[in-house]
Amino acid sequence: MLAQSFSPIVGGEERVVEDLSLALSKRGHEVSIATLEQPGGEPPPELGDIPIHTLRSSSHRLPGVETDAERRHAPPMADPETVLGLRRLIRAEKPQVVHAHNWIVHSYLPLSKRSQAALVLSNHDYGILCATKRLLRKGVPCEGPGIVKCVACAGSHYGAVRGLIATAGTMAVESKLRRAVDLFLPISSTVQRLCRLDDESSRVIPDLIARLPPSPAVEDPRLAQLPEEPYIFYFGDLTEDKGAWHLASVYRSLDDPPPLVMVGRNYLEELRDVPGLHALGPWPHDLAIEALRRSLFAVVPSLWPEPFGLVALEAAAAGKAVIASDIGGLMDIVVDGQTGLLVAPNDRPALREAINRLVDDDAVRAKLGEAAGERAPLFGPDVIVPRFESAYELALERRGSRHAGSRG
């Protein structure tokens, strides 16, 4: 597994890499994980029987490039130090399959051509063709890349220097990446379509969800910050594109609503001024799940084409009804009227109506939550991991054909 970041960083992609690695190991595969060194602390040396290797990087040292103090990001191009670290690791490990996640794949590309290891890439976002990975421009879904608009959009998102580097790198290496990868694994049909991947070059495999962490054996002091009365729950980064302010604006218009609890990194200071809204900051995953369990229901109000929406799946696994935007991969998770309610993104009246319905109707809320819990195992390891194994076999066949063709 080749991942940009890993535990102790908490995020959907990091959790998926961990769950998939453990599930593959449990099924008898030899697995190792390689990830970038992070400023907030290193991962443990191993995850069960799975060794974890950290890789150095150079790009974050460039002036104006690194803008995130909490996590180090791989650039959309090969990083010299990361390439060297990967070369040593590949020689020692001799993997059959390199399963990459995110832009760190670019540091493996210089090694891939001569390697017999199959290369598969899970597409957790739109980074194959979008410098911001979001395909969102001026608050609305983008129709596709273009040099002028991408430089402006990425500059607004990252800052001028990093935006220019990200745009140039993404555009320069896209065709090379498409040629080098033996099989793309987009996490939803939306990602497959918007990344312009066809059924020959890719297989859609959704994120899996393993068993949710148990309730803490000892009450963590942070849980005391939760309201005593029933509350609505939001879990994820508090950003405009994830709909945090959209939800807060709708919440302000409700008559005597339950508290709204938001757990995640807060990028919107104005949320602190909304009465009844509790922005608690980032929590460890097990505590966030416990807060989810104690809630009335979850809201995933994304404005961008969410590639998947793992938090919606986690809410379902916890037996909670979900209100979600009918955009992106969320439509693969929430069955409208059966496991939750889907509303148009940025439609404030529709979101207000959905929230009021689940607040006021205990029976509907319980019915949707029960159905969501019953459907969640469709995304469990027993269903999803065999699909990864089949994808690895196909990628190995294709890699073998490439080498046979080059020798011929």
MIBAGU-453628 format. One record per residue (C-alpha): residue number from 1; x, y, z. Coordinates in Angstrom, 3 decimals. Layout:
BEGIN
pos: NUM c1: X c2: Y c3: Z
...
//
This chain:
BEGIN
pos: 1 c1: 0.000 c2: 0.000 c3: 0.000
pos: 2 c1: 1.347 c2: 3.386 c3: -0.994
pos: 3 c1: -0.474 c2: 6.218 c3: 0.781
pos: 4 c1: 0.223 c2: 9.909 c3: 1.164
pos: 5 c1: -0.681 c2: 9.879 c3: 4.862
pos: 6 c1: -1.673 c2: 7.401 c3: 7.528
pos: 7 c1: -2.458 c2: 7.165 c3: 11.239
pos: 8 c1: -2.267 c2: 9.178 c3: 13.476
pos: 9 c1: -3.840 c2: 11.441 c3: 10.834
pos: 10 c1: -7.601 c2: 10.918 c3: 10.837
pos: 11 c1: -9.347 c2: 10.990 c3: 7.472
pos: 12 c1: -11.500 c2: 8.893 c3: 5.203
pos: 13 c1: -8.677 c2: 7.841 c3: 2.903
pos: 14 c1: -6.410 c2: 6.925 c3: 5.813
pos: 15 c1: -9.143 c2: 4.778 c3: 7.372
pos: 16 c1: -9.812 c2: 2.974 c3: 4.100
pos: 17 c1: -6.113 c2: 2.159 c3: 3.618
pos: 18 c1: -5.949 c2: 0.809 c3: 7.162
pos: 19 c1: -9.125 c2: -1.266 c3: 6.881
pos: 20 c1: -8.193 c2: -2.691 c3: 3.484
pos: 21 c1: -4.650 c2: -3.541 c3: 4.590
pos: 22 c1: -5.923 c2: -5.377 c3: 7.671
pos: 23 c1: -8.571 c2: -7.223 c3: 5.664
pos: 24 c1: -6.048 c2: -8.361 c3: 3.042
pos: 25 c1: -3.629 c2: -9.492 c3: 5.738
pos: 26 c1: -6.406 c2: -11.443 c3: 7.421
pos: 27 c1: -7.045 c2: -13.259 c3: 4.138
pos: 28 c1: -3.409 c2: -14.412 c3: 3.970
pos: 29 c1: -1.790 c2: -11.708 c3: 1.839
pos: 30 c1: 1.565 c2: -10.185 c3: 2.780
pos: 31 c1: 0.962 c2: -6.460 c3: 3.065
pos: 32 c1: 3.180 c2: -3.496 c3: 3.850
pos: 33 c1: 2.383 c2: 0.206 c3: 3.947
pos: 34 c1: 4.563 c2: 3.103 c3: 2.789
pos: 35 c1: 3.598 c2: 6.663 c3: 3.676
pos: 36 c1: 5.120 c2: 10.125 c3: 3.930
pos: 37 c1: 6.664 c2: 11.483 c3: 7.101
pos: 38 c1: 4.217 c2: 13.894 c3: 8.689
pos: 39 c1: 4.816 c2: 16.985 c3: 10.854
pos: 40 c1: 2.285 c2: 15.920 c3: 13.485
pos: 41 c1: 3.919 c2: 12.616 c3: 14.409
pos: 42 c1: 4.917 c2: 9.339 c3: 12.849
pos: 43 c1: 2.702 c2: 6.282 c3: 12.449
pos: 44 c1: 3.424 c2: 3.207 c3: 14.545
pos: 45 c1: 6.118 c2: 0.909 c3: 13.099
pos: 46 c1: 3.520 c2: -1.724 c3: 12.348
pos: 47 c1: -0.200 c2: -2.336 c3: 12.161
pos: 48 c1: -0.711 c2: -5.801 c3: 13.566
pos: 49 c1: 1.617 c2: -7.898 c3: 11.409
pos: 50 c1: 1.818 c2: -5.212 c3: 8.722
pos: 51 c1: 5.056 c2: -3.163 c3: 8.628
pos: 52 c1: 4.702 c2: 0.583 c3: 8.092
pos: 53 c1: 7.514 c2: 2.430 c3: 6.298
pos: 54 c1: 7.883 c2: 6.215 c3: 6.297
pos: 55 c1: 9.243 c2: 8.096 c3: 3.298
pos: 56 c1: 10.978 c2: 11.459 c3: 3.240
pos: 57 c1: 9.960 c2: 14.183 c3: 0.814
pos: 58 c1: 11.526 c2: 17.358 c3: -0.544
pos: 59 c1: 8.691 c2: 19.318 c3: -2.105
pos: 60 c1: 7.312 c2: 20.685 c3: 1.168
pos: 61 c1: 10.561 c2: 22.583 c3: 1.711
pos: 62 c1: 10.026 c2: 24.761 c3: -1.367
pos: 63 c1: 8.970 c2: 28.331 c3: -0.484
pos: 64 c1: 5.225 c2: 28.888 c3: -0.748
pos: 65 c1: 4.410 c2: 25.242 c3: -1.437
pos: 66 c1: 3.418 c2: 23.721 c3: 1.907
pos: 67 c1: 0.265 c2: 25.338 c3: 3.293
pos: 68 c1: -1.041 c2: 22.687 c3: 5.679
pos: 69 c1: 0.637 c2: 22.565 c3: 9.078
pos: 70 c1: -1.115 c2: 19.328 c3: 10.059
pos: 71 c1: -0.319 c2: 17.060 c3: 7.133
pos: 72 c1: 2.244 c2: 16.818 c3: 4.356
pos: 73 c1: 0.879 c2: 16.398 c3: 0.838
pos: 74 c1: 2.484 c2: 14.604 c3: -2.082
pos: 75 c1: 2.898 c2: 16.801 c3: -5.181
pos: 76 c1: 1.455 c2: 15.869 c3: -8.603
pos: 77 c1: 4.948 c2: 14.976 c3: -9.789
pos: 78 c1: 7.847 c2: 12.806 c3: -8.671
pos: 79 c1: 9.516 c2: 13.932 c3: -5.438
pos: 80 c1: 13.258 c2: 13.052 c3: -5.568
pos: 81 c1: 13.578 c2: 11.963 c3: -1.934
pos: 82 c1: 10.380 c2: 9.932 c3: -2.072
pos: 83 c1: 11.535 c2: 8.209 c3: -5.260
pos: 84 c1: 14.811 c2: 7.218 c3: -3.595
pos: 85 c1: 13.028 c2: 5.882 c3: -0.538
pos: 86 c1: 10.617 c2: 3.912 c3: -2.677
pos: 87 c1: 13.444 c2: 2.461 c3: -4.772
pos: 88 c1: 15.113 c2: 1.061 c3: -1.651
pos: 89 c1: 11.819 c2: -0.241 c3: -0.317
pos: 90 c1: 10.788 c2: -1.902 c3: -3.586
pos: 91 c1: 14.151 c2: -3.661 c3: -3.841
pos: 92 c1: 13.757 c2: -4.985 c3: -0.303
pos: 93 c1: 10.072 c2: -5.916 c3: -0.430
pos: 94 c1: 9.795 c2: -7.127 c3: -4.061
pos: 95 c1: 6.012 c2: -6.639 c3: -4.207
pos: 96 c1: 3.772 c2: -8.264 c3: -6.784
pos: 97 c1: 1.292 c2: -5.390 c3: -6.638
pos: 98 c1: 1.759 c2: -1.736 c3: -5.757
pos: 99 c1: -1.594 c2: -0.300 c3: -4.719
pos: 100 c1: -1.289 c2: 3.487 c3: -4.690
pos: 101 c1: -3.611 c2: 6.078 c3: -3.247
pos: 102 c1: -3.505 c2: 9.758 c3: -4.128
pos: 103 c1: -0.687 c2: 11.780 c3: -5.725
pos: 104 c1: 2.112 c2: 9.842 c3: -4.064
pos: 105 c1: 1.750 c2: 7.517 c3: -7.063
pos: 106 c1: 3.776 c2: 10.055 c3: -9.081
pos: 107 c1: 6.875 c2: 9.262 c3: -7.051
pos: 108 c1: 6.500 c2: 5.613 c3: -8.004
pos: 109 c1: 6.094 c2: 6.227 c3: -11.745
pos: 110 c1: 9.878 c2: 6.524 c3: -12.419
pos: 111 c1: 10.242 c2: 3.011 c3: -10.961
pos: 112 c1: 7.163 c2: 1.453 c3: -12.501
pos: 113 c1: 8.241 c2: 0.960 c3: -16.101
pos: 114 c1: 10.991 c2: -1.538 c3: -15.291
pos: 115 c1: 9.135 c2: -3.217 c3: -12.465
pos: 116 c1: 7.199 c2: -6.436 c3: -12.798
pos: 117 c1: 4.896 c2: -5.325 c3: -9.980
pos: 118 c1: 1.425 c2: -4.441 c3: -11.178
pos: 119 c1: 0.378 c2: -0.859 c3: -10.463
pos: 120 c1: -3.185 c2: -0.128 c3: -9.405
pos: 121 c1: -4.426 c2: 3.291 c3: -8.351
pos: 122 c1: -7.464 c2: 3.909 c3: -6.194
pos: 123 c1: -9.080 c2: 7.160 c3: -7.299
pos: 124 c1: -10.406 c2: 8.712 c3: -4.086
pos: 125 c1: -10.958 c2: 12.074 c3: -5.789
pos: 126 c1: -10.502 c2: 13.817 c3: -9.143
pos: 127 c1: -6.764 c2: 14.432 c3: -8.819
pos: 128 c1: -5.947 c2: 12.593 c3: -12.039
pos: 129 c1: -7.133 c2: 15.652 c3: -13.979
pos: 130 c1: -7.928 c2: 18.372 c3: -11.427
pos: 131 c1: -5.212 c2: 20.319 c3: -9.609
pos: 132 c1: -7.462 c2: 20.908 c3: -6.576
pos: 133 c1: -8.807 c2: 17.325 c3: -6.762
pos: 134 c1: -12.355 c2: 18.657 c3: -6.302
pos: 135 c1: -13.650 c2: 19.505 c3: -9.788
pos: 136 c1: -15.336 c2: 22.470 c3: -8.149
pos: 137 c1: -14.954 c2: 25.969 c3: -9.555
pos: 138 c1: -16.476 c2: 29.080 c3: -8.024
pos: 139 c1: -18.718 c2: 26.926 c3: -5.880
pos: 140 c1: -20.221 c2: 24.830 c3: -8.686
pos: 141 c1: -19.098 c2: 21.548 c3: -10.327
pos: 142 c1: -16.462 c2: 22.129 c3: -13.019
pos: 143 c1: -16.947 c2: 20.790 c3: -16.537
pos: 144 c1: -13.281 c2: 19.885 c3: -16.951
pos: 145 c1: -9.723 c2: 21.229 c3: -17.034
pos: 146 c1: -8.430 c2: 24.205 c3: -18.992
pos: 147 c1: -5.069 c2: 25.869 c3: -18.487
pos: 148 c1: -6.278 c2: 29.416 c3: -17.765
pos: 149 c1: -9.176 c2: 28.548 c3: -15.499
pos: 150 c1: -7.186 c2: 25.828 c3: -13.698
pos: 151 c1: -4.306 c2: 28.186 c3: -12.859
pos: 152 c1: -6.770 c2: 30.729 c3: -11.489
pos: 153 c1: -8.798 c2: 28.147 c3: -9.578
pos: 154 c1: -5.775 c2: 26.356 c3: -8.102
pos: 155 c1: -4.181 c2: 29.692 c3: -7.214
pos: 156 c1: -7.300 c2: 30.674 c3: -5.318
pos: 157 c1: -7.388 c2: 27.311 c3: -3.548
pos: 158 c1: -3.694 c2: 26.842 c3: -2.682
pos: 159 c1: -2.052 c2: 30.207 c3: -3.187
pos: 160 c1: -0.286 c2: 31.446 c3: -6.312
pos: 161 c1: 2.954 c2: 29.427 c3: -6.141
pos: 162 c1: 1.521 c2: 26.091 c3: -5.094
pos: 163 c1: -1.463 c2: 26.564 c3: -7.412
pos: 164 c1: 0.771 c2: 27.053 c3: -10.442
pos: 165 c1: 2.910 c2: 24.030 c3: -9.516
pos: 166 c1: -0.150 c2: 21.849 c3: -8.936
pos: 167 c1: -1.736 c2: 22.841 c3: -12.238
pos: 168 c1: 1.435 c2: 22.399 c3: -14.269
pos: 169 c1: 2.212 c2: 19.072 c3: -12.639
pos: 170 c1: -1.285 c2: 17.661 c3: -13.034
pos: 171 c1: -1.512 c2: 18.571 c3: -16.701
pos: 172 c1: 2.037 c2: 17.470 c3: -17.503
pos: 173 c1: 1.767 c2: 13.975 c3: -16.041
pos: 174 c1: -1.857 c2: 13.028 c3: -16.722
pos: 175 c1: -1.205 c2: 11.137 c3: -19.955
pos: 176 c1: 1.870 c2: 9.414 c3: -18.489
pos: 177 c1: -0.131 c2: 8.326 c3: -15.455
pos: 178 c1: -2.917 c2: 6.897 c3: -17.597
pos: 179 c1: -0.368 c2: 4.852 c3: -19.550
pos: 180 c1: 1.559 c2: 3.627 c3: -16.510
pos: 181 c1: -1.304 c2: 2.382 c3: -14.337
pos: 182 c1: -2.379 c2: -1.179 c3: -15.061
pos: 183 c1: -5.819 c2: -0.706 c3: -13.536
pos: 184 c1: -7.615 c2: 2.283 c3: -12.058
pos: 185 c1: -9.986 c2: 1.686 c3: -9.158
pos: 186 c1: -12.375 c2: 4.657 c3: -8.874
pos: 187 c1: -14.363 c2: 4.541 c3: -5.648
pos: 188 c1: -17.680 c2: 5.403 c3: -7.285
pos: 189 c1: -19.321 c2: 5.543 c3: -10.683
pos: 190 c1: -19.204 c2: 9.340 c3: -10.401
pos: 191 c1: -15.418 c2: 9.330 c3: -10.014
pos: 192 c1: -15.085 c2: 6.937 c3: -12.945
pos: 193 c1: -17.196 c2: 9.182 c3: -15.172
pos: 194 c1: -15.725 c2: 12.541 c3: -14.160
pos: 195 c1: -12.144 c2: 11.226 c3: -14.333
pos: 196 c1: -12.903 c2: 10.020 c3: -17.870
pos: 197 c1: -12.100 c2: 6.407 c3: -17.113
pos: 198 c1: -13.726 c2: 3.674 c3: -19.179
pos: 199 c1: -14.651 c2: 0.110 c3: -18.260
pos: 200 c1: -11.501 c2: -1.227 c3: -19.918
pos: 201 c1: -9.036 c2: 0.848 c3: -17.908
pos: 202 c1: -10.909 c2: 0.763 c3: -14.608
pos: 203 c1: -13.098 c2: -1.147 c3: -12.189
pos: 204 c1: -15.370 c2: 0.690 c3: -9.759
pos: 205 c1: -14.719 c2: -0.585 c3: -6.224
pos: 206 c1: -16.273 c2: 1.427 c3: -3.397
pos: 207 c1: -14.556 c2: 2.153 c3: -0.135
pos: 208 c1: -15.064 c2: -0.614 c3: 2.366
pos: 209 c1: -16.116 c2: -0.201 c3: 5.936
pos: 210 c1: -14.843 c2: -2.575 c3: 8.574
pos: 211 c1: -16.429 c2: -2.993 c3: 11.948
pos: 212 c1: -16.928 c2: 0.349 c3: 13.652
pos: 213 c1: -14.723 c2: 0.952 c3: 16.695
pos: 214 c1: -16.386 c2: -0.014 c3: 19.985
pos: 215 c1: -17.589 c2: 2.528 c3: 22.499
pos: 216 c1: -14.761 c2: 3.719 c3: 24.772
pos: 217 c1: -14.303 c2: 1.516 c3: 27.830
pos: 218 c1: -13.681 c2: 4.657 c3: 29.868
pos: 219 c1: -15.614 c2: 7.848 c3: 29.219
pos: 220 c1: -13.308 c2: 10.275 c3: 27.425
pos: 221 c1: -13.501 c2: 13.847 c3: 28.812
pos: 222 c1: -14.143 c2: 15.193 c3: 25.316
pos: 223 c1: -17.471 c2: 13.372 c3: 25.187
pos: 224 c1: -18.652 c2: 15.666 c3: 27.982
pos: 225 c1: -18.732 c2: 18.443 c3: 25.364
pos: 226 c1: -21.692 c2: 16.734 c3: 23.685
pos: 227 c1: -25.116 c2: 18.163 c3: 24.522
pos: 228 c1: -27.169 c2: 16.212 c3: 27.028
pos: 229 c1: -30.261 c2: 16.459 c3: 24.830
pos: 230 c1: -30.590 c2: 14.686 c3: 21.424
pos: 231 c1: -28.627 c2: 16.374 c3: 18.639
pos: 232 c1: -28.033 c2: 16.432 c3: 14.886
pos: 233 c1: -24.540 c2: 15.344 c3: 13.781
pos: 234 c1: -22.066 c2: 16.443 c3: 11.108
pos: 235 c1: -18.693 c2: 14.718 c3: 10.786
pos: 236 c1: -15.895 c2: 15.954 c3: 8.497
pos: 237 c1: -13.902 c2: 19.056 c3: 7.620
pos: 238 c1: -15.962 c2: 22.196 c3: 8.174
pos: 239 c1: -15.571 c2: 23.740 c3: 4.721
pos: 240 c1: -17.768 c2: 25.474 c3: 2.171
pos: 241 c1: -17.565 c2: 22.670 c3: -0.391
pos: 242 c1: -18.610 c2: 20.047 c3: 2.152
pos: 243 c1: -21.670 c2: 22.155 c3: 2.870
pos: 244 c1: -20.862 c2: 23.081 c3: 6.471
pos: 245 c1: -21.952 c2: 26.707 c3: 6.099
pos: 246 c1: -24.939 c2: 25.672 c3: 3.969
pos: 247 c1: -26.065 c2: 23.392 c3: 6.813
pos: 248 c1: -25.408 c2: 26.068 c3: 9.433
pos: 249 c1: -27.442 c2: 28.609 c3: 7.464
pos: 250 c1: -30.379 c2: 26.224 c3: 7.229
pos: 251 c1: -30.022 c2: 25.362 c3: 10.902
pos: 252 c1: -30.301 c2: 29.035 c3: 11.884
pos: 253 c1: -33.681 c2: 29.204 c3: 10.145
pos: 254 c1: -35.214 c2: 26.283 c3: 12.077
pos: 255 c1: -37.727 c2: 26.843 c3: 14.849
pos: 256 c1: -36.415 c2: 25.563 c3: 18.183
pos: 257 c1: -34.163 c2: 22.848 c3: 16.679
pos: 258 c1: -32.092 c2: 20.289 c3: 18.590
pos: 259 c1: -28.395 c2: 21.161 c3: 18.951
pos: 260 c1: -26.176 c2: 20.713 c3: 15.904
pos: 261 c1: -22.824 c2: 19.046 c3: 16.665
pos: 262 c1: -20.025 c2: 19.377 c3: 14.110
pos: 263 c1: -16.820 c2: 17.356 c3: 14.534
pos: 264 c1: -13.894 c2: 18.098 c3: 12.223
pos: 265 c1: -11.251 c2: 20.663 c3: 11.351
pos: 266 c1: -12.942 c2: 24.060 c3: 11.337
pos: 267 c1: -12.099 c2: 26.324 c3: 8.401
pos: 268 c1: -15.145 c2: 28.566 c3: 8.935
pos: 269 c1: -14.759 c2: 30.815 c3: 11.957
pos: 270 c1: -18.257 c2: 32.250 c3: 11.484
pos: 271 c1: -19.718 c2: 28.924 c3: 12.602
pos: 272 c1: -18.810 c2: 29.834 c3: 16.175
pos: 273 c1: -21.500 c2: 32.541 c3: 16.139
pos: 274 c1: -24.429 c2: 30.246 c3: 15.270
pos: 275 c1: -26.658 c2: 29.658 c3: 18.334
pos: 276 c1: -27.086 c2: 25.977 c3: 19.169
pos: 277 c1: -24.184 c2: 24.891 c3: 16.961
pos: 278 c1: -21.326 c2: 23.077 c3: 18.691
pos: 279 c1: -18.149 c2: 23.082 c3: 16.542
pos: 280 c1: -15.948 c2: 20.744 c3: 18.583
pos: 281 c1: -12.901 c2: 20.531 c3: 16.331
pos: 282 c1: -11.209 c2: 17.329 c3: 15.142
pos: 283 c1: -11.639 c2: 14.226 c3: 17.284
pos: 284 c1: -10.051 c2: 10.771 c3: 17.084
pos: 285 c1: -12.082 c2: 8.458 c3: 14.908
pos: 286 c1: -13.372 c2: 6.279 c3: 17.741
pos: 287 c1: -14.701 c2: 9.315 c3: 19.615
pos: 288 c1: -16.310 c2: 10.741 c3: 16.486
pos: 289 c1: -18.085 c2: 7.426 c3: 15.929
pos: 290 c1: -19.269 c2: 7.432 c3: 19.542
pos: 291 c1: -20.678 c2: 10.929 c3: 19.026
pos: 292 c1: -22.399 c2: 9.616 c3: 15.908
pos: 293 c1: -23.942 c2: 6.731 c3: 17.847
pos: 294 c1: -25.424 c2: 9.154 c3: 20.382
pos: 295 c1: -26.958 c2: 11.433 c3: 17.747
pos: 296 c1: -30.444 c2: 11.583 c3: 16.244
pos: 297 c1: -29.219 c2: 11.366 c3: 12.652
pos: 298 c1: -26.362 c2: 12.537 c3: 10.432
pos: 299 c1: -26.256 c2: 15.194 c3: 7.724
pos: 300 c1: -23.822 c2: 15.117 c3: 4.771
pos: 301 c1: -24.701 c2: 18.331 c3: 2.886
pos: 302 c1: -21.886 c2: 18.367 c3: 0.313
pos: 303 c1: -21.968 c2: 20.988 c3: -2.439
pos: 304 c1: -19.209 c2: 19.379 c3: -4.515
pos: 305 c1: -19.466 c2: 16.011 c3: -6.305
pos: 306 c1: -18.396 c2: 14.001 c3: -3.248
pos: 307 c1: -16.285 c2: 11.100 c3: -4.597
pos: 308 c1: -17.830 c2: 8.664 c3: -2.130
pos: 309 c1: -18.908 c2: 9.931 c3: 1.276
pos: 310 c1: -17.473 c2: 7.537 c3: 3.842
pos: 311 c1: -19.109 c2: 9.417 c3: 6.708
pos: 312 c1: -22.523 c2: 8.603 c3: 5.231
pos: 313 c1: -21.573 c2: 4.933 c3: 5.154
pos: 314 c1: -20.295 c2: 5.056 c3: 8.728
pos: 315 c1: -23.567 c2: 6.631 c3: 9.824
pos: 316 c1: -25.450 c2: 3.830 c3: 8.090
pos: 317 c1: -23.269 c2: 1.216 c3: 9.793
pos: 318 c1: -24.123 c2: 2.862 c3: 13.114
pos: 319 c1: -27.817 c2: 2.453 c3: 12.302
pos: 320 c1: -28.419 c2: 6.145 c3: 11.759
pos: 321 c1: -30.591 c2: 7.758 c3: 9.119
pos: 322 c1: -28.666 c2: 10.094 c3: 6.812
pos: 323 c1: -29.668 c2: 13.283 c3: 5.047
pos: 324 c1: -27.277 c2: 13.738 c3: 2.126
pos: 325 c1: -26.909 c2: 15.732 c3: -1.066
pos: 326 c1: -27.901 c2: 13.844 c3: -4.197
pos: 327 c1: -24.537 c2: 14.411 c3: -5.809
pos: 328 c1: -21.470 c2: 12.295 c3: -6.485
pos: 329 c1: -20.833 c2: 9.032 c3: -4.688
pos: 330 c1: -23.375 c2: 9.820 c3: -1.970
pos: 331 c1: -26.036 c2: 8.538 c3: -4.347
pos: 332 c1: -24.326 c2: 5.113 c3: -4.266
pos: 333 c1: -24.670 c2: 4.985 c3: -0.470
pos: 334 c1: -27.980 c2: 6.584 c3: 0.488
pos: 335 c1: -31.161 c2: 5.091 c3: -0.976
pos: 336 c1: -33.654 c2: 7.938 c3: -0.935
pos: 337 c1: -36.675 c2: 7.187 c3: 1.208
pos: 338 c1: -35.266 c2: 3.818 c3: 2.300
pos: 339 c1: -32.013 c2: 4.393 c3: 4.195
pos: 340 c1: -32.101 c2: 8.176 c3: 4.328
pos: 341 c1: -33.165 c2: 11.288 c3: 2.485
pos: 342 c1: -31.464 c2: 12.821 c3: -0.555
pos: 343 c1: -31.802 c2: 16.534 c3: -1.281
pos: 344 c1: -30.410 c2: 18.719 c3: -4.035
pos: 345 c1: -27.098 c2: 20.362 c3: -3.100
pos: 346 c1: -27.443 c2: 23.969 c3: -1.956
pos: 347 c1: -31.252 c2: 23.686 c3: -1.826
pos: 348 c1: -31.980 c2: 25.295 c3: 1.529
pos: 349 c1: -35.769 c2: 24.735 c3: 1.582
pos: 350 c1: -35.312 c2: 21.039 c3: 0.739
pos: 351 c1: -32.668 c2: 20.557 c3: 3.428
pos: 352 c1: -34.811 c2: 22.404 c3: 5.964
pos: 353 c1: -37.796 c2: 20.168 c3: 5.156
pos: 354 c1: -35.687 c2: 16.989 c3: 5.448
pos: 355 c1: -34.232 c2: 18.019 c3: 8.817
pos: 356 c1: -37.651 c2: 18.933 c3: 10.194
pos: 357 c1: -39.050 c2: 15.612 c3: 9.024
pos: 358 c1: -36.433 c2: 13.531 c3: 10.825
pos: 359 c1: -36.535 c2: 15.696 c3: 13.938
pos: 360 c1: -40.327 c2: 15.494 c3: 14.199
pos: 361 c1: -41.000 c2: 11.883 c3: 13.160
pos: 362 c1: -39.362 c2: 9.326 c3: 15.453
pos: 363 c1: -40.852 c2: 6.384 c3: 13.536
pos: 364 c1: -39.522 c2: 7.484 c3: 10.148
pos: 365 c1: -36.110 c2: 8.246 c3: 11.627
pos: 366 c1: -35.921 c2: 4.809 c3: 13.261
pos: 367 c1: -37.135 c2: 3.008 c3: 10.121
pos: 368 c1: -34.561 c2: 4.700 c3: 7.900
pos: 369 c1: -31.778 c2: 4.044 c3: 10.408
pos: 370 c1: -32.655 c2: 0.370 c3: 10.698
pos: 371 c1: -32.690 c2: -0.051 c3: 6.910
pos: 372 c1: -29.377 c2: 1.804 c3: 6.632
pos: 373 c1: -27.784 c2: -0.576 c3: 9.122
pos: 374 c1: -29.092 c2: -3.586 c3: 7.206
pos: 375 c1: -27.636 c2: -2.297 c3: 3.918
pos: 376 c1: -24.212 c2: -1.305 c3: 5.274
pos: 377 c1: -22.747 c2: -4.865 c3: 5.069
pos: 378 c1: -22.860 c2: -4.544 c3: 1.267
pos: 379 c1: -19.746 c2: -2.405 c3: 1.761
pos: 380 c1: -18.105 c2: -4.749 c3: 4.268
pos: 381 c1: -14.780 c2: -6.587 c3: 3.832
pos: 382 c1: -16.402 c2: -9.915 c3: 2.931
pos: 383 c1: -18.018 c2: -8.285 c3: -0.098
pos: 384 c1: -15.459 c2: -5.678 c3: -1.129
pos: 385 c1: -12.072 c2: -7.353 c3: -0.536
pos: 386 c1: -12.668 c2: -10.166 c3: -3.081
pos: 387 c1: -13.274 c2: -7.451 c3: -5.663
pos: 388 c1: -9.859 c2: -5.980 c3: -4.874
pos: 389 c1: -8.290 c2: -9.435 c3: -5.176
pos: 390 c1: -9.863 c2: -9.884 c3: -8.616
pos: 391 c1: -8.597 c2: -6.444 c3: -9.614
pos: 392 c1: -5.064 c2: -7.344 c3: -8.515
pos: 393 c1: -5.180 c2: -10.524 c3: -10.615
pos: 394 c1: -6.315 c2: -8.569 c3: -13.670
pos: 395 c1: -3.602 c2: -5.956 c3: -13.134
pos: 396 c1: -0.956 c2: -8.680 c3: -12.855
pos: 397 c1: -2.134 c2: -10.190 c3: -16.136
pos: 398 c1: -1.864 c2: -6.820 c3: -17.833
pos: 399 c1: 1.578 c2: -6.144 c3: -16.363
pos: 400 c1: 2.735 c2: -9.551 c3: -17.588
pos: 401 c1: 1.428 c2: -8.796 c3: -21.066
pos: 402 c1: 3.274 c2: -5.473 c3: -21.086
pos: 403 c1: 6.586 c2: -7.102 c3: -20.235
pos: 404 c1: 6.030 c2: -9.875 c3: -22.762
pos: 405 c1: 5.266 c2: -7.283 c3: -25.420
pos: 406 c1: 8.346 c2: -5.218 c3: -24.596
pos: 407 c1: 10.565 c2: -8.299 c3: -24.841
pos: 408 c1: 9.004 c2: -9.223 c3: -28.154
//
